[in-house]
């Protein structure tokens, strides 16, 4: 999972570092990709942190619907 997280962060950084100007429609898509990239990366990081705290913590968080992927805000 650490490898996947590192890879996704690298992809997100590459996307953010584009220097060529974008058309309006491309800019909307770019903004959406960057926003979702951040949500996925953050969610993966939080999931890994939760799992590292042990099964009891993870299960309690899951039952309380407190894991990042359970509370991700799809509309902002």
C-alpha positions, 0 to 999 in steps of 0.5 A, a space after each residue: 500500500 505504501 508503494 501505491 500511495 507513493 505512486 499516486 502522489 507522484 502522479 498527482 504532483 506531475 499533474 499539478 506541475 503541467 505548465 502548458 495553458 489549458 482550454 476552458 473545458 480542459 481546465 475544468 477536467 484538470 481541476 476535477 482530476 486534481 481535486 479527486 486525486 487529493 481525495 484519493 491520496 488523502 483517503 489512502 494515507 488515512 486508511 494506512 494510518 488507521 490500519 497501523 493502529 491495530 485491528 481494534 482501532 480499525 474495526 471501531 472506526 469502521 463501525 462508527 463510519 469514521 474511516 476516510 473512505 466512509 466520510 469522503 465528501 463527494 460534493 465539495 
